[in-house]
Amino acid sequence: MQAMMTGAETSLPWSDATSRANLWDRYRAPGGCYDELLSSDASVRPHWRPFVDMLELLGEEEIRRRWEESQDLIRQNGVTYNVYGDPRGMDRPWQLDPIPLLMSPAEWRVLEDGLIQRASLLDKILADLYG
């Protein structure tokens, strides 16, 4: 899930007006594409359930406090990435998504071997370059 963007900053995927205990009551899956959080019947996917439950236990106020703290830390510590060749300059603040991408064990198994192979190749290339 990608957070909604407001200007140069990332905002939480719910508004200040949200007062319900369940943070997901107003969430609707985007049409015409796969939704990572919800299945086609609008139920939370099983591998997301523990995370959603944890967020609901924290509550909106605590989640918002943690989000604002993370954004402050990114600014205070100058965490940036470079955009080479951009006329507006190179440094951009690192954009943190407030909702991480969670994968089921089955989804991870599909990716795992390829990622291990590529990490091993990169390790060998770096060892060759740096001797």
Secondary structure, DSSP 8 states (H G I E B T S, - for coil): ----EETTEE--SS-TT---SSTTTT----TTS--SSB-TTS-B-GGGHHHHHHHHHHHHHHHHHHHHHHHHHHHHTT-EEE-TT-TT-SEEE----SS-----HHHHHHHHHHHHHHHHHHHHHHHHHH-
